[in-house]
Amino acid sequence: MDGQQHGPLSGFTIGVTAARRAAELGELLRRRGGVVLHAPALRIVPLADDTELRAATEDLIEHAPDVAVATTAVGFRGWVEAAGGWGRGEELLDRLRGVELLARGPKVRGAIRAAGLVEAWSPPSESMADVLERLLGEGVEGRRIAVQLHGEPLPGFAESLRAGGADVVVVPVHRWMPPADPGPVDRLIEATVARAVDAVTFTSAAAAASMLARAEDRGRLADLLGALHHDVLAACVGPVTALPLQARGIDTVQPDRFRMGPLVQVLCAELPARARTLPVAGRRVEIRGHAVLVDGDLRPVPPAGMALLHALTRRPGWVVSRGELLRALPGSGRDEHAVETAMARLRTALGAPTLIHTVVKRGYRLALDPSADTKYGAG
């Protein structure tokens, strides 16, 4: 394959936990060469018939707020549509026309204007922290503030307003619940633990919390955290989404703009940067999750071959015994012939047999270039 044709995510497998807009995120990843493992960690339950949403809406119609905060475009549209279904849509819009309407970002502004309303302000950062700072700076003592949520609470937001003396009305447009079928998320947990994925993406704090809770229920939380601590990249769409992971000590990466496109760009930068690159037998070898770039040519490698390659690259240029390689092979038993078979397939997959030398009666070694300063334990 021409080395210029592969995408930045070629050779990497990425878990997607999103329920809403998962197809869009998956397509963005695939266009850049990634393999996607989709496992919705939650499901969205609309509250069009929910008494909680209806009660909050009617309360606001009867007792107008001073400020309304719209946090998501889909949530704001859902709120207006639900009110319309109850025959109170116009009353709700009339109420919102007379209040200070704050929008979290440009998509929410578009939804507000599509409803015939005009926002008073929107932070350039798209950050709810900046919205909170503005409100507290104005003073919230005695003010009635409506906060439209979309499925999950905003940690500390309503509490900070109430501490400042505000009367806060929470408007929950959707509710997150565990997935009806936990099978896909169970498989993603196992794939993460086995390091069969290179990154897991999260687009909501609820999805991150749900995956962690499911792993804990299955007795796999420690193993999952171990994988996310050391080997599997946790990529979040924004700082609020990252909170459940960071509370467990997991380092996350996130884009400056809290959108799926920038999230994919972060992965395009981070995953190739984490790949191991070595000069071997006069060639440049870059080891990715399930493939190897040999002088820029993408060479898919089966799991057994990748296991052998990782064992060899832990001590590049040094001889690794057949016994040690056998232990690296998943489910190989005790027959060292399995090493020879997997090694033959690895060499075929790499398309360059001279990359790995056989050392008679001892084992195998990566044919590291003599000038390379990457021996034993480097990288």
Disulfide bonds with the S-S distance in Angstrom:
none
